[in-house]
């Protein structure tokens, strides 16, 4: 694995190179500024124009650097087609929510605080690489969906339920990256967070009708509508699978827009995503506060959010069909209210 480590502190760079070598990573290049890193990437990629995946397999970026900082550098790297999915790990002393959220929103895969442990550093790099490989396999699976025959219903169901990565929309990240973000927050940061889920009601029908990249492009369209609907509220959003999206918001900042559900329903209708039966094209669940007692339980907040929007979808479907709502037994979620 070819790694580029960027830090304005030469001592930190030397320590990183030594730690990476002990962790089994010996092909490490260093740069002491964001601009020198960009110049190096451009020069090496120009020499290897036939290599579509770029000259580096992983980036380690410090945030606090003079001139262009690490978050801005991360943004610039993500603009390069060859590095759209390359692992980028922030290695920094900063641990406040604002910088953590900005880093993940810029495209960071993971976040490591200094001083770092060499075993943890090596492990996190390997995990980041595994995540990227899973993302690529997920995209390939979606693009193969139209080639499946009618006799492969189980495979189609698995593809539909998979949390495929949606790219090209600001603040929309992979589900594992969203979980990495939550794991980096302090206990205070977690309690200032809430999850909210969204259901694209025509997802299953669209998945069965569309082929190859069309369904994926539709997911991008839905993600863009949802992201725009957040307004000034700080958030990160992920595709959860099965037409569901889940976002994490900062409750200490700007609030969610009033009538968020109505805003998205109108946007979906204008975009031609409203079902013919009169249901909203995008259904918004209730915000779910973080119910955890241990940081390892972050999944419960995300699952409670998807349960909330699932229940609301079932009630809306029942109203449209004029039948008794069928709510799955044991469906529970926690809500918070400012009232």
C-alpha positions in Angstrom: 0.0 0.0 0.0 1.4 3.4 -1.0 0.7 6.0 1.7 1.1 9.8 1.6 1.4 11.4 5.0 1.0 15.2 5.3 1.9 17.2 8.4 3.8 20.5 8.9 5.6 19.0 11.9 8.7 17.1 10.7 9.0 15.2 14.0 5.4 13.9 13.6 6.2 12.8 10.1 9.3 10.9 11.3 7.2 9.2 14.0 4.5 8.3 11.5 6.9 6.8 9.1 8.5 4.7 11.9 5.1 3.7 13.3 3.8 2.7 9.9 6.9 0.6 9.2 6.4 -1.3 12.5 2.8 -1.8 11.5 3.9 -3.3 8.2 3.5 -0.3 5.9 6.9 0.5 4.3 6.0 2.5 1.2 5.4 5.9 2.8 5.9 9.3 1.2 5.7 12.5 3.3 4.9 16.1 2.6 5.1 19.1 5.0 2.3 21.2 3.6 -1.0 20.8 1.7 0.3 22.5 -1.4 3.5 20.4 -1.5 1.2 17.3 -1.2 -1.0 18.5 -4.1 2.1 19.2 -6.2 3.5 15.7 -5.4 0.2 14.0 -6.3 0.0 15.9 -9.6 3.6 15.1 -10.5 3.4 11.4 -9.7 0.0 11.0 -11.4 1.3 12.7 -14.5 4.1 10.1 -14.6 1.5 7.3 -14.3 -1.2 8.4 -16.6 -2.2 4.9 -17.4 -3.0 4.1 -13.8 -6.6 5.1 -13.2 -6.4 4.5 -9.5 -3.8 7.1 -8.9 -0.3 7.0 -7.3 -1.4 6.6 -3.7 -3.6 4.1 -1.9 -4.1 6.0 1.4 -3.7 9.5 2.8 -2.9 10.5 6.4 -3.6 14.2 6.9 -3.0 16.6 9.7 -5.7 19.3 10.1 -3.8 22.2 11.6 -1.4 23.4 8.9 -0.4 26.9 7.7 -2.0 28.0 4.5 -4.4 25.2 3.3 -5.5 23.1 6.2 -6.0 19.3 6.2 -9.8 19.5 5.8 -9.4 21.8 2.7 -6.7 19.4 1.4 -9.1 16.5 1.9 -11.7 18.3 -0.2 -9.2 18.9 -3.0 -8.1 15.3 -3.1 -11.7 14.1 -3.3 -12.2 16.3 -6.4 -9.7 14.1 -8.2 -11.5 11.2 -10.0 -8.6 8.8 -9.1 -9.1 9.4 -5.4 -12.9 9.6 -5.0 -12.8 6.4 -2.8 -9.2 6.3 -1.6 -9.0 6.1 2.2 -8.3 9.4 3.9 -7.5 9.4 7.6 -7.2 12.6 9.6 -4.4 12.3 12.2 -4.8 15.3 14.5 -4.9 16.7 18.0 -8.3 18.3 17.4 -11.2 16.5 19.0 -14.0 19.1 18.9 -17.3 18.2 17.1 -17.0 21.1 14.6 -13.7 19.9 13.1 -14.7 16.2 13.3 -17.9 16.9 11.4 -16.2 19.1 8.8 -13.5 16.4 8.2 -16.1 13.7 7.5 -18.2 16.1 5.4 -15.1 16.8 3.3 -14.7 13.1 2.6 -12.5 11.7 5.4 -12.9 8.0 5.9 -11.7 8.0 9.5 -10.3 10.2 12.3 -7.4 9.4 14.6 -6.4 11.6 17.5 -2.8 12.4 18.4 -1.0 11.0 20.3 -1.7 7.8 18.3 -0.9 4.2 19.0 1.0 2.4 16.2 -1.1 -0.7 16.5 -4.4 1.3 16.3 -3.0 3.3 13.4 -2.2 0.2 11.4 -5.5 -1.4 12.3 -7.5 1.7 11.2 -5.7 1.9 7.9 -6.5 -1.7 7.1 -10.1 -1.2 8.2 -10.4 1.9 6.0 -9.0 -0.1 3.0 -11.6 -2.8 3.7 -14.4 -0.2 3.7 -13.3 1.1 0.3 -13.2 -2.4 -1.1 -16.7 -3.0 0.2 -18.0 0.3 -1.3 -16.6 -0.8 -4.7 -18.2 -4.2 -4.5 -21.5 -2.6 -3.5 -21.5 -0.3 -6.5 -20.6 -3.1 -8.8 -23.4 -5.2 -7.5 -25.9 -2.4 -8.2 -24.6 -1.9 -11.7 -25.1 -5.6 -12.3 -28.7 -5.5 -11.0 -30.3 -5.4 -14.5 -28.5 -8.5 -15.5 -30.2 -10.6 -12.9 -32.9 -13.0 -14.1 -36.4 -13.3 -12.6 -35.3 -16.5 -10.9 -32.9 -14.6 -8.7 -35.4 -12.9 -6.3 -33.3 -13.5 -3.2 -30.3 -11.9 -4.8 -32.4 -8.9 -5.9 -33.7 -8.5 -2.4 -30.2 -8.5 -1.0 -29.1 -5.8 -3.5 -32.1 -3.7 -2.7 -31.5 -3.9 1.0 -27.8 -3.2 0.8 -26.5 0.3 2.0 -24.8 1.2 -1.2 -22.6 4.3 -1.2 -24.1 7.4 -2.8 -21.5 9.7 -4.2 -21.5 13.2 -5.6 -23.8 14.8 -3.0 -22.3 17.1 -0.3 -22.5 15.7 3.2 -23.7 12.3 2.0 -21.3 9.7 3.3 -21.0 5.9 3.4 -22.9 4.3 6.3 -19.7 3.0 7.9 -18.2 6.5 7.7 -21.3 7.9 9.5 -20.7 5.3 12.2 -17.0 6.3 12.4 -18.1 9.9 12.8 -20.3 9.0 15.8 -17.6 6.9 17.4 -15.3 10.0 17.3 -17.7 12.2 19.2 -17.2 12.7 22.9 -20.1 11.8 25.2 -21.3 15.4 25.2 -21.1 15.4 21.4 -23.2 12.2 21.2 -25.9 13.7 23.5 -26.1 16.8 21.3 -26.8 14.5 18.3 -30.0 13.1 17.0 -30.8 10.8 14.1 -33.6 11.2 11.5 -34.5 8.8 8.8 -36.2 9.2 5.4 -38.1 6.7 3.2 -38.2 7.0 -0.6 -41.6 5.4 -1.1 -41.1 4.4 -4.7 -37.7 2.8 -4.1 -38.7 -0.9 -4.5 -40.8 -0.3 -7.6 -38.0 1.8 -9.2 -35.4 -0.9 -8.3 -37.4 -3.6 -10.0 -38.1 -1.5 -13.2 -34.8 0.3 -13.7 -31.6 -1.2 -14.9 -27.9 -0.8 -14.4 -27.0 2.7 -13.2 -30.5 4.2 -13.4 -31.6 3.2 -9.9 -28.3 4.4 -8.5 -28.7 7.7 -10.2 -32.2 7.9 -8.7 -30.8 7.4 -5.2 -28.4 10.3 -5.9 -31.3 12.4 -6.9 -33.3 11.6 -3.7 -30.2 12.1 -1.5 -29.7 15.5 -3.1 -33.3 16.5 -2.3 -33.0 15.4 1.3 -29.6 17.2 1.7 -31.0 20.4 0.4 -34.0 20.1 2.7 -31.8 20.3 5.8 -31.3 24.0 5.2 -28.8 25.4 7.7 -28.9 22.5 10.0 -25.5 20.7 10.4 -25.8 17.0 9.3 -24.3 14.0 7.7 -26.5 11.6 5.7 -26.1 8.0 4.6 -28.1 5.5 2.4 -29.3 2.8 4.8 -30.7 0.4 2.1 -34.2 -0.5 1.1 -35.0 3.1 0.0 -34.1 4.4 3.5 -31.7 7.2 4.3 -30.6 8.1 7.8 -29.0 11.4 8.9 -27.3 12.6 12.1 -27.9 16.2 13.1 -26.3 18.6 15.6 -29.0 19.6 18.0 -26.9 22.4 19.5 -26.7 24.2 16.1 -29.3 25.5 13.7 -32.6 23.6 14.1 -34.3 21.5 11.4 -36.5 23.5 9.1 -40.1 23.7 10.2 -42.4 21.4 8.3 -39.4 19.4 7.0 -41.7 16.7 5.8 -43.9 19.1 3.8 -40.7 20.6 2.3 -39.4 17.3 1.1 -42.8 16.1 -0.1 -43.2 19.2 -2.3 -39.6 18.8 -3.6 -40.2 15.2 -4.4 -43.4 16.0 -6.3 -41.7 18.7 -8.3 -39.0 16.2 -9.2 -41.5 13.7 -10.4 -41.0 11.3 -7.5 -44.5 11.3 -6.0 -46.4 7.9 -6.3 -49.6 7.9 -8.2 -51.6 6.7 -5.1 -51.1 10.1 -3.4 -48.5 9.2 -0.8 -45.5 11.6 -0.3 -42.5 10.7 -2.4 -40.3 11.1 0.6 -41.5 10.4 4.1 -39.7 12.0 7.1 -39.4 10.2 10.4 -39.3 11.8 13.8 -35.9 12.9 15.1 -34.5 10.3 17.6 -32.3 11.4 20.4 -29.2 9.4 21.3 -30.4 6.8 23.9 -27.0 5.2 24.5 -25.2 4.5 27.7 -22.1 3.2 26.0 -20.4 4.5 22.9 -20.6 1.0 21.3 -24.4 1.4 21.2 -24.5 4.1 18.5 -26.3 1.6 16.2 -29.4 1.8 18.3 -29.9 5.5 17.5 -29.7 4.8 13.8 -32.0 1.8 14.0 -34.5 3.7 16.1 -34.6 6.4 13.5 -35.3 3.9 10.7 -38.0 2.3 12.9 -39.6 5.7 13.3 -39.9 6.3 9.6 -41.0 2.7 8.9 -43.9 3.1 11.4 -44.9 6.4 9.8 -44.7 4.8 6.3 -47.0 1.9 7.4 -49.5 4.3 8.8 -49.6 6.4 5.7 -49.9 3.3 3.5 -52.8 2.0 5.6 -54.5 5.4 5.3 -54.1 5.4 1.6 -55.3 1.8 1.2 -58.0 2.3 3.9 -57.0 -0.7 5.9 -56.0 -1.3 9.5 -52.3 -0.3 9.9 -50.1 -3.3 10.4 -47.3 -2.3 12.8 -44.6 -5.0 13.3 -44.6 -6.3 16.8 -41.8 -4.9 19.0 -41.2 -1.8 16.8 -39.9 0.8 19.2 -38.1 4.1 18.9 -37.2 7.0 21.2 -38.3 10.6 20.4 -37.2 13.9 21.7 -39.2 17.1 21.7 -38.4 20.7 22.5 -41.9 21.3 23.7 
